Amino acid sequence: MLIVLADQLGAPVGAMYKGALIPGLGLVALYLAFVFLVTLLRPDAAPPMPASVRILRGTALLLRVFTTLLPPLVLIFLVLGTIFLGVATPTEGGAMGAAGALLLALTRGRLSRLQLTQAMDSTTRLTTFVIFILIGSTIFTLVFRGLDGDVWVEHLFSQLPGGVLGFLVAVNLLVFGLAFFLDFFEIAFIVVPLVGPIAAKLGIDPIWFGVMLAVNMQTALMHPPFGFALFYLKSVAPRSISTGDIYRGALPFLAIQLVMVAVVLGFPQVVLRDAPPDASSVTTIPLDVDPDTGFLPAEWR
């Protein structure tokens, strides 16, 4: 999501990941705090594992945790860590992640020709879907701008009360409403190209704007009727748990995401942690030019 938003807003991918670090960790902390609070108030909502299952103790348990968590963490670092550190581009990071996943499956003895074929087939289908969404959104944007639709949208948002704050609130409400029915790919490829130039004209930092939209678009995965995460949970949940139960259970986490949107909106320094350079760090290079003969130095004419 951050890679797509960085591309649409013309922002560096590494800077987008760096800006999303604190909001992402904040979301994790809020999730943990909510789950911990629920377990304190309703212990039956999170019962412990049966004693018959808890057979590992001490060093054996630590070794199992280490060997289970370390490979996925290394895989995550190969993809996101290299992009975040600026070592690899998003394409190179994705290639490193694919190679790491193949190596991990090979070392665990789970790599077969059938699984490799299924993975390649799924990757091809997903890539084709994304490319056709990109083609369709590009055609829509060209036609929309050819009919001066972008001018109409700019005038519409410029007349909103509240200036920059009013624009940001309106965009977040629009994205939140569209997320009920659209995936983040459609929103990123259709809506962001329309509001991105307006945000740039208003002087809004693209990193801050992109991270704010990313946190907002995360709600598309969790709220009905088309929250994909809810359907994934339903597919693995017991038959006794209905779709309505999953919908109701997702509401607190949806509210937490909206709280983080408000935090990012109200406190830009959560994303923009790097202070702008002061005047003393700016180097002035004098150029000896003649205004009557152009702006090129004499040795370049």
C-alpha beads as a LAMMPS data file, in Angstrom:
LAMMPS data file: protein, C-alpha beads

301 atoms
300 bonds

1 atom types
1 bond types

-500.0 500.0 xlo xhi
-500.0 500.0 ylo yhi
-500.0 500.0 zlo zhi

Masses

1 110.0

Atoms # bond

1 1 1 0.000 0.000 0.000
2 1 1 2.759 2.470 0.911
3 1 1 4.625 1.701 -2.300
4 1 1 1.531 2.403 -4.390
5 1 1 0.765 5.622 -2.503
6 1 1 4.376 6.778 -2.816
7 1 1 4.197 6.234 -6.570
8 1 1 0.903 8.108 -6.914
9 1 1 2.048 11.035 -4.758
10 1 1 5.564 11.234 -6.199
11 1 1 7.177 10.628 -2.806
12 1 1 10.220 8.494 -1.910
13 1 1 9.272 4.981 -0.854
14 1 1 11.865 4.881 1.917
15 1 1 10.611 8.152 3.377
16 1 1 7.046 6.826 3.252
17 1 1 8.038 3.729 5.210
18 1 1 9.988 5.820 7.693
19 1 1 7.005 8.109 8.218
20 1 1 4.661 5.157 8.750
21 1 1 6.900 3.518 11.372
22 1 1 5.572 5.336 14.457
23 1 1 1.875 5.192 13.405
24 1 1 2.275 1.474 12.697
25 1 1 3.869 0.792 16.055
26 1 1 1.198 2.956 17.656
27 1 1 -1.528 0.830 16.108
28 1 1 0.141 -2.325 17.425
29 1 1 0.389 -0.794 20.900
30 1 1 -3.290 0.196 20.850
31 1 1 -4.306 -3.284 19.709
32 1 1 -2.270 -4.864 22.509
33 1 1 -3.695 -2.466 25.087
34 1 1 -7.251 -3.231 23.976
35 1 1 -6.724 -7.005 24.048
36 1 1 -5.043 -6.779 27.461
37 1 1 -7.934 -4.690 28.803
38 1 1 -10.491 -7.166 27.484
39 1 1 -8.669 -10.077 29.093
40 1 1 -8.673 -8.239 32.425
41 1 1 -12.378 -7.425 32.305
42 1 1 -13.516 -10.662 30.645
43 1 1 -11.041 -13.497 31.283
44 1 1 -13.362 -15.981 29.605
45 1 1 -12.934 -14.105 26.306
46 1 1 -9.300 -15.263 26.060
47 1 1 -8.966 -18.577 27.903
48 1 1 -5.471 -20.082 28.343
49 1 1 -4.285 -23.092 26.377
50 1 1 -5.067 -26.445 27.990
51 1 1 -2.364 -27.849 30.237
52 1 1 -2.082 -30.920 28.014
53 1 1 -0.865 -28.724 25.159
54 1 1 1.666 -26.745 27.203
55 1 1 4.340 -29.392 27.261
56 1 1 7.404 -27.226 26.551
57 1 1 9.188 -25.400 29.343
58 1 1 12.253 -23.234 29.782
59 1 1 15.009 -23.579 27.178
60 1 1 12.992 -25.892 24.953
61 1 1 10.204 -23.318 24.747
62 1 1 12.645 -20.486 23.987
63 1 1 14.292 -22.585 21.286
64 1 1 10.931 -23.347 19.679
65 1 1 9.967 -19.664 19.716
66 1 1 13.348 -18.671 18.281
67 1 1 13.296 -21.206 15.456
68 1 1 9.676 -20.392 14.649
69 1 1 9.899 -16.600 14.631
70 1 1 13.385 -15.964 13.262
71 1 1 12.871 -17.128 9.620
72 1 1 9.708 -15.041 9.053
73 1 1 11.373 -12.017 10.663
74 1 1 14.383 -12.397 8.367
75 1 1 12.018 -12.656 5.410
76 1 1 10.217 -9.477 6.466
77 1 1 13.547 -7.698 6.797
78 1 1 14.604 -8.800 3.317
79 1 1 11.520 -7.082 1.873
80 1 1 10.719 -4.118 4.101
81 1 1 14.019 -3.596 5.896
82 1 1 16.044 -3.231 2.725
83 1 1 13.528 -0.753 1.313
84 1 1 13.403 1.174 4.578
85 1 1 17.200 1.409 4.757
86 1 1 17.447 2.447 1.119
87 1 1 19.519 -0.588 0.189
88 1 1 17.030 -1.912 -2.367
89 1 1 14.247 -0.537 -4.521
90 1 1 10.696 -1.913 -4.070
91 1 1 11.207 -4.200 -7.070
92 1 1 14.500 -5.499 -5.710
93 1 1 12.980 -5.904 -2.248
94 1 1 10.135 -7.950 -3.691
95 1 1 12.600 -10.141 -5.590
96 1 1 14.626 -10.694 -2.411
97 1 1 11.457 -11.601 -0.535
98 1 1 10.445 -14.118 -3.214
99 1 1 13.904 -15.688 -3.189
100 1 1 13.872 -15.807 0.612
101 1 1 10.443 -17.451 0.675
102 1 1 11.598 -20.107 -1.804
103 1 1 14.714 -20.775 0.248
104 1 1 12.682 -20.970 3.465
105 1 1 10.239 -23.446 1.929
106 1 1 13.138 -25.486 0.535
107 1 1 14.925 -25.728 3.894
108 1 1 11.715 -26.871 5.578
109 1 1 11.047 -29.480 2.902
110 1 1 7.769 -27.897 1.834
111 1 1 8.760 -26.824 -1.670
112 1 1 7.218 -28.987 -4.360
113 1 1 6.515 -28.521 -8.026
114 1 1 2.777 -28.283 -7.356
115 1 1 3.186 -25.539 -4.737
116 1 1 5.622 -23.650 -6.964
117 1 1 3.182 -23.809 -9.871
118 1 1 0.293 -22.640 -7.690
119 1 1 2.373 -19.750 -6.321
120 1 1 3.393 -18.648 -9.824
121 1 1 -0.195 -18.921 -11.036
122 1 1 -1.525 -16.839 -8.125
123 1 1 1.222 -14.241 -8.589
124 1 1 0.476 -13.957 -12.305
125 1 1 -3.241 -13.551 -11.684
126 1 1 -2.737 -10.911 -8.985
127 1 1 -0.225 -8.990 -11.090
128 1 1 -2.598 -9.060 -14.064
129 1 1 -5.468 -7.791 -11.916
130 1 1 -3.364 -4.910 -10.616
131 1 1 -2.094 -3.983 -14.082
132 1 1 -5.609 -3.894 -15.536
133 1 1 -6.795 -1.786 -12.593
134 1 1 -3.890 0.555 -13.303
135 1 1 -4.750 0.706 -17.018
136 1 1 -8.407 1.407 -16.300
137 1 1 -7.657 4.051 -13.680
138 1 1 -5.162 5.744 -16.007
139 1 1 -7.734 5.912 -18.811
140 1 1 -10.326 7.235 -16.373
141 1 1 -7.923 9.892 -15.100
142 1 1 -6.997 11.004 -18.629
143 1 1 -10.645 11.309 -19.677
144 1 1 -11.566 13.007 -16.415
145 1 1 -8.797 15.570 -16.812
146 1 1 -9.600 15.998 -20.504
147 1 1 -13.095 17.085 -19.460
148 1 1 -11.607 19.460 -16.851
149 1 1 -12.873 17.248 -14.079
150 1 1 -9.733 17.861 -12.054
151 1 1 -10.443 21.612 -12.202
152 1 1 -13.969 20.982 -10.934
153 1 1 -12.643 18.805 -8.083
154 1 1 -10.058 21.450 -7.204
155 1 1 -12.714 24.175 -7.066
156 1 1 -14.960 21.890 -5.017
157 1 1 -12.323 21.215 -2.372
158 1 1 -10.998 24.792 -2.391
159 1 1 -14.447 26.060 -1.401
160 1 1 -14.628 23.847 1.665
161 1 1 -14.572 25.691 4.985
162 1 1 -11.582 25.255 7.218
163 1 1 -8.791 25.555 4.653
164 1 1 -6.218 22.766 4.829
165 1 1 -7.899 21.116 7.828
166 1 1 -11.258 21.106 6.065
167 1 1 -9.661 19.556 2.982
168 1 1 -7.983 16.804 5.010
169 1 1 -11.149 16.000 6.946
170 1 1 -13.198 15.851 3.726
171 1 1 -10.655 13.601 1.988
172 1 1 -10.487 11.242 4.959
173 1 1 -14.278 11.013 5.113
174 1 1 -14.380 10.338 1.365
175 1 1 -11.744 7.607 1.586
176 1 1 -13.416 6.029 4.604
177 1 1 -16.758 5.952 2.786
178 1 1 -15.303 4.503 -0.408
179 1 1 -13.429 1.868 1.585
180 1 1 -16.778 0.230 2.383
181 1 1 -17.053 -0.822 -1.263
182 1 1 -13.607 -0.484 -2.863
183 1 1 -10.249 -2.084 -2.199
184 1 1 -7.267 0.125 -1.468
185 1 1 -5.903 -0.508 -4.983
186 1 1 -8.931 1.160 -6.583
187 1 1 -8.819 4.060 -4.123
188 1 1 -5.077 4.568 -4.629
189 1 1 -5.284 4.484 -8.418
190 1 1 -8.502 6.519 -8.875
191 1 1 -9.015 8.853 -5.908
192 1 1 -5.430 9.686 -4.913
193 1 1 -4.453 11.065 -8.368
194 1 1 -7.396 13.470 -8.072
195 1 1 -6.733 14.768 -4.567
196 1 1 -2.933 14.516 -4.624
197 1 1 -2.352 17.606 -6.820
198 1 1 -4.762 19.617 -4.667
199 1 1 -2.849 18.611 -1.539
200 1 1 0.395 19.685 -3.220
201 1 1 -1.081 23.097 -4.100
202 1 1 -2.199 23.529 -0.500
203 1 1 1.362 22.874 0.682
204 1 1 0.584 19.557 2.374
205 1 1 3.598 17.290 2.787
206 1 1 3.136 14.209 0.549
207 1 1 4.656 11.868 3.153
208 1 1 2.240 13.029 5.848
209 1 1 -0.674 12.913 3.415
210 1 1 0.260 9.446 2.160
211 1 1 0.681 7.924 5.614
212 1 1 -2.627 9.424 6.717
213 1 1 -4.403 7.904 3.724
214 1 1 -2.649 4.569 4.310
215 1 1 -3.887 4.366 7.896
216 1 1 -7.368 5.335 6.719
217 1 1 -7.411 2.800 3.899
218 1 1 -6.470 0.044 6.346
219 1 1 -10.098 0.189 7.457
220 1 1 -11.075 -1.257 4.055
221 1 1 -9.773 -4.615 5.267
222 1 1 -11.889 -4.666 8.419
223 1 1 -15.283 -3.077 7.976
224 1 1 -18.305 -4.656 6.295
225 1 1 -19.565 -5.484 3.804
226 1 1 -16.369 -6.149 1.825
227 1 1 -13.664 -6.340 4.489
228 1 1 -11.347 -9.043 3.176
229 1 1 -9.809 -9.685 6.598
230 1 1 -13.275 -10.509 7.939
231 1 1 -13.819 -13.133 5.252
232 1 1 -10.386 -14.618 5.932
233 1 1 -11.317 -14.941 9.608
234 1 1 -14.666 -16.491 8.717
235 1 1 -12.939 -19.129 6.604
236 1 1 -10.913 -20.386 9.601
237 1 1 -13.427 -19.697 12.381
238 1 1 -15.554 -22.487 13.920
239 1 1 -19.048 -22.962 12.565
240 1 1 -20.491 -21.645 15.828
241 1 1 -19.119 -18.171 15.045
242 1 1 -21.327 -16.328 12.564
243 1 1 -20.392 -13.578 10.145
244 1 1 -22.285 -11.104 12.323
245 1 1 -20.141 -12.076 15.309
246 1 1 -16.994 -11.338 13.314
247 1 1 -18.412 -8.014 12.126
248 1 1 -19.225 -6.958 15.689
249 1 1 -15.855 -8.145 16.954
250 1 1 -14.054 -6.029 14.355
251 1 1 -15.741 -2.778 15.403
252 1 1 -13.360 -1.981 18.325
253 1 1 -10.321 -2.500 16.104
254 1 1 -11.932 -0.336 13.439
255 1 1 -12.404 2.385 16.041
256 1 1 -8.725 2.087 17.018
257 1 1 -7.719 2.664 13.397
258 1 1 -9.887 5.780 13.252
259 1 1 -8.252 7.019 16.448
260 1 1 -4.849 6.644 14.782
261 1 1 -6.112 8.585 11.749
262 1 1 -7.084 11.397 14.104
263 1 1 -3.665 11.227 15.805
264 1 1 -1.823 11.488 12.478
265 1 1 -4.113 14.333 11.417
266 1 1 -3.716 16.271 14.645
267 1 1 -0.008 15.621 15.211
268 1 1 1.952 15.709 11.922
269 1 1 5.229 15.345 13.835
270 1 1 4.307 11.693 14.417
271 1 1 5.081 11.190 10.717
272 1 1 7.396 14.119 9.980
273 1 1 10.009 13.552 12.663
274 1 1 12.913 15.086 10.747
275 1 1 13.233 18.821 11.355
276 1 1 13.611 20.979 8.219
277 1 1 17.111 22.337 7.587
278 1 1 17.851 25.735 9.099
279 1 1 19.344 28.669 7.245
280 1 1 22.867 27.928 8.502
281 1 1 22.891 24.564 6.697
282 1 1 22.077 26.109 3.313
283 1 1 25.130 26.777 1.157
284 1 1 25.015 29.740 -1.219
285 1 1 27.069 29.386 -4.402
286 1 1 27.654 32.714 -6.165
287 1 1 27.613 32.750 -9.959
288 1 1 29.384 35.472 -11.897
289 1 1 26.913 36.128 -14.729
290 1 1 26.012 39.081 -16.864
291 1 1 22.247 39.714 -16.865
292 1 1 22.468 41.252 -20.327
293 1 1 24.006 38.168 -21.911
294 1 1 21.901 35.488 -20.264
295 1 1 22.105 33.386 -17.135
296 1 1 24.912 31.048 -18.193
297 1 1 28.460 31.529 -16.880
298 1 1 30.956 32.954 -19.329
299 1 1 32.833 29.679 -19.748
300 1 1 29.578 27.899 -20.736
301 1 1 28.576 30.329 -23.514

Bonds

1 1 1 2
2 1 2 3
3 1 3 4
4 1 4 5
5 1 5 6
6 1 6 7
7 1 7 8
8 1 8 9
9 1 9 10
10 1 10 11
11 1 11 12
12 1 12 13
13 1 13 14
14 1 14 15
15 1 15 16
16 1 16 17
17 1 17 18
18 1 18 19
19 1 19 20
20 1 20 21
21 1 21 22
22 1 22 23
23 1 23 24
24 1 24 25
25 1 25 26
26 1 26 27
27 1 27 28
28 1 28 29
29 1 29 30
30 1 30 31
31 1 31 32
32 1 32 33
33 1 33 34
34 1 34 35
35 1 35 36
36 1 36 37
37 1 37 38
38 1 38 39
39 1 39 40
40 1 40 41
41 1 41 42
42 1 42 43
43 1 43 44
44 1 44 45
45 1 45 46
46 1 46 47
47 1 47 48
48 1 48 49
49 1 49 50
50 1 50 51
51 1 51 52
52 1 52 53
53 1 53 54
54 1 54 55
55 1 55 56
56 1 56 57
57 1 57 58
58 1 58 59
59 1 59 60
60 1 60 61
61 1 61 62
62 1 62 63
63 1 63 64
64 1 64 65
65 1 65 66
66 1 66 67
67 1 67 68
68 1 68 69
69 1 69 70
70 1 70 71
71 1 71 72
72 1 72 73
73 1 73 74
74 1 74 75
75 1 75 76
76 1 76 77
77 1 77 78
78 1 78 79
79 1 79 80
80 1 80 81
81 1 81 82
82 1 82 83
83 1 83 84
84 1 84 85
85 1 85 86
86 1 86 87
87 1 87 88
88 1 88 89
89 1 89 90
90 1 90 91
91 1 91 92
92 1 92 93
93 1 93 94
94 1 94 95
95 1 95 96
96 1 96 97
97 1 97 98
98 1 98 99
99 1 99 100
100 1 100 101
101 1 101 102
102 1 102 103
103 1 103 104
104 1 104 105
105 1 105 106
106 1 106 107
107 1 107 108
108 1 108 109
109 1 109 110
110 1 110 111
111 1 111 112
112 1 112 113
113 1 113 114
114 1 114 115
115 1 115 116
116 1 116 117
117 1 117 118
118 1 118 119
119 1 119 120
120 1 120 121
121 1 121 122
122 1 122 123
123 1 123 124
124 1 124 125
125 1 125 126
126 1 126 127
127 1 127 128
128 1 128 129
129 1 129 130
130 1 130 131
131 1 131 132
132 1 132 133
133 1 133 134
134 1 134 135
135 1 135 136
136 1 136 137
137 1 137 138
138 1 138 139
139 1 139 140
140 1 140 141
141 1 141 142
142 1 142 143
143 1 143 144
144 1 144 145
145 1 145 146
146 1 146 147
147 1 147 148
148 1 148 149
149 1 149 150
150 1 150 151
151 1 151 152
152 1 152 153
153 1 153 154
154 1 154 155
155 1 155 156
156 1 156 157
157 1 157 158
158 1 158 159
159 1 159 160
160 1 160 161
161 1 161 162
162 1 162 163
163 1 163 164
164 1 164 165
165 1 165 166
166 1 166 167
167 1 167 168
168 1 168 169
169 1 169 170
170 1 170 171
171 1 171 172
172 1 172 173
173 1 173 174
174 1 174 175
175 1 175 176
176 1 176 177
177 1 177 178
178 1 178 179
179 1 179 180
180 1 180 181
181 1 181 182
182 1 182 183
183 1 183 184
184 1 184 185
185 1 185 186
186 1 186 187
187 1 187 188
188 1 188 189
189 1 189 190
190 1 190 191
191 1 191 192
192 1 192 193
193 1 193 194
194 1 194 195
195 1 195 196
196 1 196 197
197 1 197 198
198 1 198 199
199 1 199 200
200 1 200 201
201 1 201 202
202 1 202 203
203 1 203 204
204 1 204 205
205 1 205 206
206 1 206 207
207 1 207 208
208 1 208 209
209 1 209 210
210 1 210 211
211 1 211 212
212 1 212 213
213 1 213 214
214 1 214 215
215 1 215 216
216 1 216 217
217 1 217 218
218 1 218 219
219 1 219 220
220 1 220 221
221 1 221 222
222 1 222 223
223 1 223 224
224 1 224 225
225 1 225 226
226 1 226 227
227 1 227 228
228 1 228 229
229 1 229 230
230 1 230 231
231 1 231 232
232 1 232 233
233 1 233 234
234 1 234 235
235 1 235 236
236 1 236 237
237 1 237 238
238 1 238 239
239 1 239 240
240 1 240 241
241 1 241 242
242 1 242 243
243 1 243 244
244 1 244 245
245 1 245 246
246 1 246 247
247 1 247 248
248 1 248 249
249 1 249 250
250 1 250 251
251 1 251 252
252 1 252 253
253 1 253 254
254 1 254 255
255 1 255 256
256 1 256 257
257 1 257 258
258 1 258 259
259 1 259 260
260 1 260 261
261 1 261 262
262 1 262 263
263 1 263 264
264 1 264 265
265 1 265 266
266 1 266 267
267 1 267 268
268 1 268 269
269 1 269 270
270 1 270 271
271 1 271 272
272 1 272 273
273 1 273 274
274 1 274 275
275 1 275 276
276 1 276 277
277 1 277 278
278 1 278 279
279 1 279 280
280 1 280 281
281 1 281 282
282 1 282 283
283 1 283 284
284 1 284 285
285 1 285 286
286 1 286 287
287 1 287 288
288 1 288 289
289 1 289 290
290 1 290 291
291 1 291 292
292 1 292 293
293 1 293 294
294 1 294 295
295 1 295 296
296 1 296 297
297 1 297 298
298 1 298 299
299 1 299 300
300 1 300 301
